[in-house]
Amino acid sequence: MSAHERGNGSGITLILGATSSIGKALARRLAAEGRGLIVAGRDEPELRAIADDLKIRYQVPVRVLRYDATDFESHPAFFATCAAGEDGPLTGVVFCQGAMFDQAEAERDFALSRQMIDVNYTSAVSLLSLAAAHLARRGTGYL
């Protein structure tokens, strides 16, 4: 990512699924580049630990927001909170969440398959469509 794309350290990046391995690694990388962050996910204590570490190491603003990927009706309010600009403008959104179950079990149990579909696809469409509209209105940013 170029300095122009990340705003030379300005702006806030929302990391959805920030407790995943890739989410944590990306948070460290972006914080090291001076980006402010919103770390979001289900596990609030782990999110707080991630945020505290990043604030100490990199002296960047880091907000913690808990959300449920499959509570689609809550997504507009959740995203409005993210976009409110408490620590600066929201200029990037990264989707790092996911669910994966044993294939044989998922083939036998539609509820498991449905959960993977809802977390990995439906929530992505729901959240990223909100993000895309926000960034389009701003005329800048990245997904």
C-alpha positions as CSV (number, residue, x, y, z in Angstrom):
1,M,0.0,0.0,0.0
2,S,1.5,3.3,-1.0
3,A,1.7,6.3,1.3
4,H,-1.0,8.0,-0.8
5,E,-3.4,5.1,-0.4
6,R,-3.0,5.0,3.4
7,G,-3.1,8.8,3.7
8,N,0.4,9.3,5.1
9,G,-0.7,8.0,8.4
10,S,-4.0,10.0,8.5
11,G,-7.4,8.5,8.7
12,I,-8.8,5.4,10.4
13,T,-8.9,1.9,9.2
14,L,-11.7,-0.5,10.3
15,I,-10.5,-4.1,10.7
16,L,-13.5,-6.5,10.8
17,G,-12.4,-9.7,12.4
18,A,-9.4,-8.1,14.2
19,T,-8.9,-11.1,16.5
20,S,-8.1,-13.4,13.6
21,S,-4.4,-14.1,12.9
22,I,-4.4,-12.0,9.7
23,G,-6.4,-9.3,11.4
24,K,-3.9,-9.0,14.2
25,A,-0.9,-9.0,11.8
26,L,-2.6,-6.3,9.7
27,A,-3.4,-4.2,12.7
28,R,0.3,-4.3,13.8
29,R,1.4,-3.4,10.3
30,L,-1.0,-0.5,9.9
31,A,-0.3,0.8,13.4
32,A,3.4,0.7,12.7
33,E,2.7,2.9,9.6
34,G,0.9,5.4,11.8
35,R,-2.7,4.5,10.9
36,G,-5.4,4.9,13.5
37,L,-7.6,1.8,13.9
38,I,-11.0,0.5,14.8
39,V,-10.5,-3.1,15.8
40,A,-13.8,-5.0,15.6
41,G,-15.0,-8.5,16.4
42,R,-16.8,-10.7,18.9
43,D,-14.3,-11.2,21.6
44,E,-14.2,-7.9,23.4
45,P,-11.5,-8.8,26.0
46,E,-9.1,-10.0,23.2
47,L,-9.9,-6.8,21.2
48,R,-9.0,-4.7,24.2
49,A,-5.7,-6.5,24.7
50,I,-4.9,-6.0,21.0
51,A,-5.8,-2.3,21.2
52,D,-3.8,-1.7,24.4
53,D,-0.7,-3.3,22.9
54,L,-1.0,-1.2,19.7
55,K,-1.5,2.0,21.6
56,I,1.6,1.4,23.7
57,R,3.8,0.2,20.9
58,Y,2.8,2.6,18.2
59,Q,1.1,5.6,19.9
60,V,-1.9,5.5,17.5
61,P,-5.6,5.8,18.3
62,V,-7.3,2.4,18.5
63,R,-11.0,2.0,19.2
64,V,-12.6,-1.3,20.2
65,L,-16.0,-2.1,18.8
66,R,-17.8,-5.4,19.4
67,Y,-20.2,-6.6,16.7
68,D,-21.9,-9.8,15.6
69,A,-21.3,-10.6,11.9
70,T,-24.6,-12.4,11.6
71,D,-26.8,-9.8,13.2
72,F,-27.4,-8.1,9.9
73,E,-30.0,-5.7,11.2
74,S,-27.4,-4.2,13.5
75,H,-24.9,-3.5,10.7
76,P,-26.1,-0.1,9.6
77,A,-25.9,1.3,13.2
78,F,-22.5,-0.4,13.8
79,F,-21.1,1.0,10.6
80,A,-22.5,4.5,11.4
81,T,-20.6,4.3,14.7
82,C,-17.4,3.4,12.8
83,A,-17.9,6.2,10.3
84,A,-18.7,8.9,12.9
85,G,-15.0,9.9,12.9
86,E,-14.3,9.9,16.6
87,D,-10.5,9.7,16.0
88,G,-10.4,10.9,12.4
89,P,-12.1,10.1,9.1
90,L,-12.7,6.4,8.2
91,T,-10.6,5.9,5.1
92,G,-10.2,2.1,4.9
93,V,-12.1,-1.1,5.7
94,V,-10.5,-4.5,5.8
95,F,-12.6,-7.7,6.0
96,C,-10.6,-10.4,8.0
97,Q,-13.4,-12.4,9.6
98,G,-14.4,-15.9,8.7
99,A,-15.8,-19.2,9.8
100,M,-14.7,-22.6,8.7
101,F,-16.0,-25.9,10.0
102,D,-15.0,-29.5,9.1
103,Q,-16.2,-30.2,5.6
104,A,-17.7,-33.5,6.4
105,E,-19.6,-32.1,9.4
106,A,-20.8,-29.1,7.3
107,E,-22.0,-31.5,4.6
108,R,-24.1,-33.3,7.2
109,D,-25.3,-30.3,9.1
110,F,-26.8,-27.5,7.1
111,A,-26.8,-25.2,10.1
112,L,-22.9,-25.3,10.0
113,S,-23.0,-24.6,6.3
114,R,-25.4,-21.7,6.8
115,Q,-23.2,-20.2,9.5
116,M,-20.2,-20.3,7.2
117,I,-22.3,-18.7,4.4
118,D,-23.6,-16.0,6.7
119,V,-20.2,-15.1,8.2
120,N,-18.1,-15.4,5.1
121,Y,-20.4,-14.1,2.4
122,T,-23.7,-12.5,3.6
123,S,-22.0,-10.4,6.3
124,A,-19.3,-9.4,3.8
125,V,-22.0,-8.1,1.4
126,S,-23.8,-6.4,4.2
127,L,-20.9,-4.6,5.8
128,L,-18.8,-3.9,2.7
129,S,-21.7,-2.4,0.8
130,L,-22.1,0.1,3.7
131,A,-18.3,0.7,3.6
132,A,-18.3,1.2,-0.2
133,A,-21.1,3.7,-0.1
134,H,-19.3,5.7,2.7
135,L,-16.0,5.7,0.9
136,A,-17.7,6.7,-2.4
137,R,-19.4,9.6,-0.7
138,R,-15.9,10.7,0.6
139,G,-14.4,10.2,-2.8
140,T,-11.4,8.3,-1.4
141,G,-10.5,5.3,0.6
142,Y,-10.0,1.6,0.3
143,L,-11.7,-1.8,1.0
